[in-house]
């Protein structure tokens, strides 16, 4: 496993939404609507928890507990990528 952490992209988030929560979102639409609440994409808190778990497994580290309470893609990506950058 590499020690370098990469940023989670909008495209990766769209893939994770499909894999972990069964919600299909076009990555370009997600990027255009990055401040739209997850609920408007059909993603609930349980789905977001699945995404958090998938990222934790991929990167071998826990994410902040606030990650599963994020309301929008931008808020989620900012929190997750900030945690990976700082090692928090």
C-alpha positions as CSV (number, residue, x, y, z in Angstrom):
1,X,0.0,0.0,0.0
2,X,1.3,3.4,-0.9
3,X,1.7,6.1,1.8
4,X,0.9,8.9,-0.6
5,X,-2.8,9.9,-0.2
6,X,-4.5,11.1,-3.3
7,X,-7.4,13.5,-3.4
8,X,-10.9,12.1,-3.8
9,X,-12.3,13.6,-7.0
10,X,-15.9,14.3,-8.0
11,X,-15.6,11.4,-10.5
12,X,-14.5,9.0,-7.7
13,X,-17.3,10.2,-5.5
14,X,-19.8,9.5,-8.3
15,X,-18.4,6.0,-8.6
16,X,-18.6,5.5,-4.9
17,X,-22.2,6.7,-4.8
18,X,-23.0,3.9,-7.3
19,X,-20.9,1.2,-5.7
20,X,-21.7,1.8,-2.0
21,X,-25.2,3.2,-2.2
22,X,-26.6,2.2,-5.6
23,X,-27.1,5.8,-6.6
24,X,-26.2,6.6,-10.2
25,X,-25.0,10.2,-10.8
26,X,-23.3,11.6,-13.8
27,X,-19.9,12.9,-12.7
28,X,-20.4,16.1,-14.8
29,X,-23.8,16.7,-13.2
30,X,-22.3,16.1,-9.8
31,X,-19.5,18.6,-10.5
32,X,-22.0,21.2,-11.7
33,X,-24.2,20.7,-8.7
34,X,-21.5,20.2,-6.1
35,X,-23.3,22.4,-3.5
36,X,-26.6,20.5,-3.9
37,X,-27.7,18.4,-0.9
38,X,-26.9,14.7,-1.2
39,X,-30.7,14.1,-0.7
40,X,-31.5,15.6,-4.0
41,X,-29.2,13.0,-5.7
42,X,-31.1,10.3,-3.8
43,X,-28.3,9.6,-1.4
44,X,-29.3,9.2,2.3
45,X,-27.1,9.0,5.4
46,X,-26.8,5.3,5.2
47,X,-25.5,5.5,1.7
48,X,-23.0,8.2,2.8
49,X,-21.9,5.9,5.6
50,X,-21.2,3.2,3.0
51,X,-19.1,5.6,1.0
52,X,-17.1,6.6,4.2
53,X,-16.5,2.9,4.9
54,X,-15.3,2.2,1.4
55,X,-12.9,5.1,1.5
56,X,-11.6,4.0,4.9
57,X,-11.0,0.5,3.6
58,X,-9.2,1.9,0.4
59,X,-6.9,4.2,2.3
60,X,-6.4,2.1,5.5
61,X,-7.4,4.9,7.9
62,X,-10.4,6.3,9.6
63,X,-12.1,9.5,8.4
64,X,-13.4,12.1,10.8
65,X,-16.8,11.2,12.3
66,X,-18.2,14.4,10.7
67,X,-17.8,12.8,7.2
68,X,-21.0,10.8,7.4
69,X,-22.9,14.0,8.3
70,X,-21.9,16.1,5.4
71,X,-24.8,17.5,3.5
72,X,-23.3,18.2,0.0
73,X,-20.6,16.8,-2.2
74,X,-18.4,19.8,-1.8
75,X,-18.7,19.6,2.0
76,X,-17.8,15.9,1.9
77,X,-14.9,16.3,-0.5
78,X,-13.4,19.2,1.4
79,X,-13.6,17.3,4.7
80,X,-12.3,14.0,3.3
81,X,-9.5,15.6,1.3
82,X,-8.5,17.9,4.1
83,X,-8.3,14.8,6.4
84,X,-6.1,13.0,3.9
85,X,-3.9,16.0,3.5
86,X,-3.3,16.7,7.2
87,X,-3.4,13.1,8.3
88,X,-6.2,13.8,10.7
